[in-house]
């Protein structure tokens, strides 16, 4: 049996972690049976614990002991293929490849920009050693992978599951109700630029006083500032901080909303936007990373400009439900036939494992 080991800093609510959790523990590949395991650098309030997962100590992701223990586990596991996501996994990845050069390795990139210098340096070093480089989007490959290494790069789908068919309406039936209800899900951190999302929502609320905005996800340092901003804007009654929710709960709540609001400073593929579109929500988003390739302004969503202009466009859609429904249908149809992450992932693993 072949073994695939995926290195991740910690389990949380996020695109990387959600995608990794969607991969089954076992499958049959072209080169035989495959066992898949996730190894997390530290223990950090795991979203869902799987029997084969390995979690490091409950300490800082920067603690040397955590990195040493992850390397020990990776060496002991003797996996045939090791995949590393996010820059904090790179030290283990690099050390493992140096110590076991014959182990097949993959560096997985999930964003179109380097967050800081250490991110850039560690990922560049890992790219030099990796047998393949996987990415969440073509824009990530173009922005971060040197031209000489692109022959080793491949893009994987980031759609993790088929959403329920929320938009099927029988002939003569009543379509889904359109409301000025917004949602965001993902980490609450600076690069998600949620203060700008609040500014957009404040303008919408000025035009549509019954508008609501639910913000779902774990705090990664931005929550206190966001709460303070909500209070400054006088929107305590309209903005709700829900906290983290599992994927199934997000899908169950989807028909409570008509719009998905995200104003990130940068993205790769933006899994949450894809998920929202698949659920029939109209995305109101900043056109960064790969987003413009699938969220076309006025066709499958709305690109954020100024808060005032964006609010006017949202209000126009609420006033014309048939226009909102047309955008909603096109957004959902964009992902109706797309391949799933877990299928692309298994196919990419099988391809590497079958190589001599």
N, C-alpha and C positions, 0 to 999 in steps of 0.2 A: 504494500500500500504506500502511495506517495503522501507526503504531508506538506501542506501549505501553511505558513505562519505569517500573520499580518500584524505588524507592529504599529501601535497607536498610543499617543500620550496618555489618554484616559477616556473612559466611557462617559458620554454626555449626550445632550440633545443637540445634534448638529449634523450637517450633511455627510461628513466623513464617517462619523460613528453610525448613523442610521444606515448608510449604504453597507458598511461592513457587517452590521447585524443582519442584513437581508440575505447574506450568503449562507447556504445550508452547510451543516457540519460535515456531510459526506455526499459524494457524488461519484458517478462512473465516468472516467475520462478516457481519451483515446489510448492512453498508456496504462490504464488500469484504474483501480479504485483510488479515490483521493479523500484524505481527511483534512478538514479546514479548521484552523484555530486562530483566535485573536489573542494577542498578548499586549496588555496595557502597562505602560511604564509605571503608573501609580494607581492606587485605589482612590476613586473620586466619586462617591455616590453613584454607583453603577445604575444605569437605566434599567437594564434587564440582564441578569446573570445567566450565562449558558454554562453547562457542565464542563465543557472543554476550554473555556476561557481561562486565561491566567492574568491575575491582577497583581501588580507590584505593591510595595509598602504604601501605607497611608501617610505620605510625606509630600514635600514640594516636588514639582516636576523638574526642578533644577538641582535637586539634591544628588550628589555623586553616587550615593549608595543605591538610589533607585536605578540609575543607569547601569551600575555594575550588576545588580540583580537581574535586570532585563537581559543583559548580555549573557550572564550565566545561564539563564533559562533558554535563551535562543540557541546557545551552544549545546546544551543538554538535549534539546528537542531534536537536533539533527534533522531539521526540516529540509526537504528537497528544494523548496522554493520559499524565499522570504520576501515579503512585500512591506515597504515602510511608507507610512503616511505622516506628513507634517514634520516640521524641522526638528522637533525635540526627539523624534525617533531616529534621526540621522546619525548621531554618534554611535548608537548600537549597531545600526546598519553598516556603517563604515568599518567599525572594528571587526564585525562578523565577517565581512567580505575580505578584509585583509588577512584574518586568521584562517578562514575557510574559503579560499578563492574559487573553488569548484562549485560551491553552493550557488544555485541560480538565484538571482536577486532582481527586484523591481522597485524603483522609486516611483511613488504615486504622488502627482502634483494636483492640488485642489484649488488653486487660486491663480489668477493671471498676474499677480504682483508679488514681489518679495516684501514681507512685512517690515523687515529691518535688515541690517548688514549681516548679522549672524545667520538669519534665515537664508539669505542669498549664498553666503559662503558654504554653509553645510550642505545645502541642496546642490550646489555646483560640484562639490567634492563627491557627493553621492551619485550624481549623474555620470561622472567619469567612471565609476566602478560598476554601475548597474548594467545588467544584461538587457533590460528594457526599461523604458520610462513610460508610465501610463499617466494620462491626464483626464480631467473632467471635461475638457473642451478644447476645440481647435485654437481658441484665443489664448488659452494657457500655454499650449505648446509654442505658439508663435512668439509669445511675450517672454517666456522663461527658458526655453530649451535652445541652446546654441545650435546654429545651423548644422554643424558637423555631427551633432548627436540626434538629429531629428529622424534619421533612418531607423533609430531604435525606439521611436515614440509611437504610441497608439492612443486613440481617444476612446474612452468607454462611456456608454450611456449612463446617465445619473438618475434615471427614473427607477424607483425601487418597487413600486407596486401599482396595479391598475386601480384607479379610483372608482367608486360606485358610479353608475350611470345616472347622474343627477339631472341631466338635461333632457331625457327622453320624455316628450310630451305627446300624448295621443292626438290624432286629428280632432280639432274642436275642443281640446282640453285646455285647461288653464295653465299658463307657463309659470315658471318659478317666480316668486315675488321679488321685486327689486327694491332694496332698502339702502340707505346711506350708512351701512354697517361695514366697518373695515376690520381687518385682522392682519397681524404680523406674527410669524413664528420663526424662532431662531435664537441665537445667543444675543444677550443684551451687552454689547461691547462697542467700543468707540467706532470701529470701522463700519458698523452697520448704520451709523449716522442717524440714529432714531430721533435726535432732536429736530432734524429737518423733516422727518416724517410727522412729528408733532406739529411743526409749523404748517405743513400741508393740511393736516387734519383740522387745525384751528381755523384755517380759511374755509374749509368745507363746512365746519360747524357754524361759521358765521352766516353761511348761505342756507344751511339745512340744520336748524337747531336740534333736531332729533337724531343727528348722526352719532354713532358710537364707534369706538376704536378699542379692540382687545389686543393686548400685547402679550404674547405667549412665549415663554422660554426662560432658561436659567440666567441668573445675573452673573456677568463676567466683568463687573466693575462699573457699569453704567447706570444701574438702577436708581441709586440715590439722586444722582443728577437729573435723571429723567422724571422722577417723582417731583423734584423741586420745580422743574420746568412746567410740568402739568399744573401745579399749584399756581405758578406765575400767570399761566394762560387762563386760569379759572375754569379748567376742564376736568376737575376731579369727578364730576358726575357723569362724564362722557368717556373717559379713558380708564380702562381696567387693566391692571397687571395681574395676569393669571398664574404665572409661574410655568414650570416645565410640565408638558403633557406627553404621554406616549403617542406614537403615530396613529394608533387606532382611535384614540380620543380626538385627535385633530380631524380625522376624516368624519367622525360622527358629528362634529360640530360644523362641518363645512357649509351646510345649507342655512346656517345662521347669518352668513355674510354674503355680500355681493361683490366686495372689493378686497384685494390683497394689496397692502401698502408696504413698500420696502424702498428705502432711499440709501442704499449702500454706497460707500465711497469707491469700493472695488469689489469684484466678484470673479469667479471662474464661470462655472455653469449655473450656479444659483439653484440648488436643489429645491429650496422652499418655493421659489417662483414656479418651477416646473410642477411641483405638487399642487400648488394652488390653481394653476391653469387647468391641470387634469381634472380637478374637482369642479371646474366651471366658474371659478371666481375670475373677475376681470382684474388683471394686475395693473397697479399704478406704481411704476418703478423707475429708478434712475437707469439709463441705458449704458451700463458698464459691463466689462467683461464680455461674456458670450450672450448676454441677455438680448441685445438688439437682433441677433440672428433668429430668434424664435418669438420674441415679443415685439411685433412691429407696431409702431405708433398708429393708433386709429384702426388697426386691423385685428390684432389679437390682444391689445392692451393700450395703456396710456403711458407715455414717457413723461416723467416729472420735469417741469420747467420751473417757473416761479410758483410759490404756493397759491397766489391769487389766480393765475391762469389755469393751473391744474385743478383748482377747486371749481372753476367755471365749467370745465369740461366734465368733471364728475357730476355736477349738478344737472348739466344738460342730459347726461345718460339716465340719471334717476327720473328726470321728467319725461323721458322717452324710452319706456321699458323695452320696446321692440329693438331699439338700437343697442341697448345693453345686452339683450339676449343674443343678438347677432355676434357681438364681440365675445360673449361668453361661450357660445357654441364653437366659434373658430378657435378660441383658446383651448378648449377641451379637445377638439379634433386634432390640434397640432400634435398631441401626444398619444392619441388613441392607438396608433399602430407602432409606436416607438419600441425599440428593444428594451428589455429590463436590465438594470445594472448587474444583477446576480447572474444572468445568462451571459452577458459580455465578459464578466469577471471569470466565470468558469471556463469560457472559451479561450480567453487569454492565458489562463493558468494551464489548461490542457495543451495549448500550443507550445508553451515553454517546456513543460514536463516531458513532452514527446521528443524534444530535441536532444541529441546526443552531446 
